[in-house]
Amino acid sequence: MTIDDAVGEPRVRRLGGHLVLGVLSLACVFPVYWLYATSVRAPGDVYSLSVLPWPLSTASYADAFAKNDVLGMLLNTGVVAVFSALGQLLVALLAAYAFVAWRFPLQRLLYLMFVGTWLVPFQATMLPNYVLLSRLGLLETLAGVIVPTLCSALGVLLLREHLAGFPKELLDAARMDGRSSWSTLWLVVVPALRPALAALGILLAITAWNEYFWPAMVLQRSNAVVQLGLRSFMGTEGNDWGPLMATAGLACLPVLVLYLVLQRHIVNAFVRSGLK
Amino acid sequence: MVSGTFVEVAPPLRAREAGVVPASRESWWTRARRIAPPYLYLTPAVVLLVVWTYQPLAQTFVLSLHSWNLVPGTPMEEVGIANYERLLGTPELGRSVWRTVVVILGMLPFTVVIPVLVALLTRRVRGRAQGVYRALVFAPMLVAPVAGAAVWQWLLDPSAGAVNRVLGTDVNWLNTTGTAQLSIIVITGWHVAGFAVLVVTAGLTGINPDYAAAAQVDGASRSQVTRWITLPLLSPTLAFLVLMTVLLSAQWTFPLIDTLTQGGPVGSTTNIYYLLWEYGFRHHDAGLAAAAGVLFFAGFIVVAALLTRLAERLSHHDD
């Protein structure tokens, strides 16, 4: 790290740093902890303030499964996340490949079209998109949630950046071998790009899993995905906190598990996405 | 973005054909095969972009000049700029814009101040603790917005919620005009702070440590180094965070407002984004919503241009 780290530092200051960071980290994690703590309390203990939930109970989960088709919702959300992420990856890979492997007229303009999406807020396009989906008969379907998200400008820009660092010699060698551009893409480029593709795919899948606005618009009459199911569970007078926390916990579980397993990759993917 | 990094890969055909047919007399088929590949690879992405982003944007402009109730089959009526007049005439617009500004200002501590503090402090911590702090601060980012809304509704519950019981108060946080907006800001801040911390951390690692070392050799204290060297060099990152906050705050708050307050109480959490949603999908007033969308888009561009200009001015520090 920086040089000044090496200089001896008063103990008190170092402790002070730990104190501030400790308090902030706790504040960040506490709601997540409380969510799971409430979900595993016995029905009679839901209102307890004790930090450690004891005795443990799965009653809230059983209740949640009984009241809502939680498994169905999780499955639907998984389908949306996986197909949306895979579709975005494929579309972005092809586009990024075109930008890096050729020089062609209108290249700059086409590239700016992708950058420009940053400036188009969802709000400015949501009504025509809604109308188009209804014409296509895709309202209230999972396909309606997936299709409009398939072109991720972020994905194109990130992969283009990665590909730009790809050694030109490999592309040249492939050409010498008489490979078509299509087989070069799949046999030379993709294997070398695998880590970047994996990181981006995870990022896109998490984003799709947690997406709220678009599904809320497309699926106004149903609760097919877990974010919407959760919403229908909330808000009514006198919430049933145990099952609600259990459902919320299940809605976050896949992403949190993924995070625990692949922490560094996910963090890196998020950082790169912010710093294009 | 650097544009000088392109690699030119002539497709195999070109090399073979060149010897046989002079370039000027290529058959159209050969030519097409030579020129087409990049466009073919771009087609899916560009088609999707046009269909789902640019064409709807143009349609929103058109829609904003019409009166329509969003029901397929019913006629659209051309009304000129009446929607804009109506929009600018409603007191709701001014209020919602003001509330949006409040949200943005309220978000800045969470997206700029706290992240800088955390990033500077974690840099001094060594070893495993550093990673642990970062991982913990980042965790809320992965919680689905609605799940976050649910647990905060539980924490802030007026009678049984942990916050009131620990503080010994009986505030109805989400249903009181004063505290509802504050709650939305804090919850959103909790959600996105971890991402901002990562951005600042990445910005810090990009700073050449020689500057700080040189200043320390000259006898600068640690806080002086932070104040006069690190923070100015970090200014492009900070400008990026401000830009992100300004452009995305209203968007980040949407799931929380929609699930926790529905814009209330008495409209006190209705920001511009939520107002648009209400015009379109509650009142089915497509023309008005489209007009608001167009203004929103124009505002986006102006703000982004100003902030990018500012960021460019600031970034000459590290030449």
Interface residues (C-beta under 8 A of the other chain):
Chain A: M1 T2 I3 D4 D5 V7 E9 R14 G17 H18 V20 L21 G22 L24 S25 L26 A27 C28 V29 P31 V32 W34 L35 T38 Y47 L49 L90 V91 A92 L94 A95 Y97 A98 F99 V100 A101 W102 R103 F104 Q107 R108 L110 Y111 M113 F114 V115 T117 W118 L119 V120 P121 F122 Q123 A124 T125 M126 L127 P128 N129 Y130 V131 L132 S134 R135 P148 L150 C151 A153 V156 A164 F166 K168 L171 D172 R175 G178 R179 S180 S181 T184 I206 W209 N210 Y212 F213 A216 M217 Q220 V226 Q227 L228 L230 R231 F233 M234 G235 N239 W241 L244 M245 T247 A248 G249 A251 C252 V255 L256 Y259 Q263 I266 V267 F270 V271 G274 L275
Chain B: M1 V2 S3 T5 F6 V7 E8 V9 A10 P11 P12 A15 I35 P37 P38 Y39 L40 Y41 L42 P44 A45 V46 L48 L49 V51 W52 T53 Y54 Q55 P56 L57 Q59 T60 L63 L70 P72 I114 L117 V118 L121 T122 R123 R124 V125 R126 A129 V132 Y133 R134 A135 L136 V137 F138 A139 P140 M141 L142 V143 A144 P145 V146 A147 G148 A149 A150 V151 W152 Q153 W154 L155 D157 A160 A162 R165 V166 W190 A193 G194 F195 L198 V199 T201 A202 P209 A212 A213 Q216 R222 V225 F240 M244 L247 Q251 F254 P255 D258 T259 Y273 L276 W277 G280 F281 A286 A289 A290 A292 G293 V294 F296 F297 F300 I301 A304
